[in-house]
Amino acid sequence: MTTYTTEIDVRFRDIDAMGHVNNAVYATYLEQARTEYYRDVLDADLSRVSSVLASLSLDFRRPVELADSTVTVDVDVTEIGRSSVTMTYEFRVDDAVVAEGETTLVSLDPDSGEPVPIPPAFREEMMSYHEL
């Protein structure tokens, strides 16, 4: 299985009063990794793709601090349904896993807001890229 990997800079604004990346910031990291995945793998601007985030889960392993500088995020597609895609994320600092996440995106008809099949080109590219 091919995994998409990106690096995200840890910014001062990400740090909370405890001195580590705030838990809510991880959702932004997921979004950034997903946006880069769509750009690099699907050649698509996620802001122009008619989809909605249907679910999000995060599990934390250890804090990330400003001194860590960057977080590596691995993105995999684990399930492709008729209108939904489940993606998993592994956050690492150096070789240590610091968090794991999962999202489900649902393709929508922009006029009705109802679920529609994933665009065939996206489905084919994801299946090919991740060897599904």
Order of alpha helices (4+ residues) and beta strands (2+ residues): beta-alpha-beta-beta-beta-beta-alpha
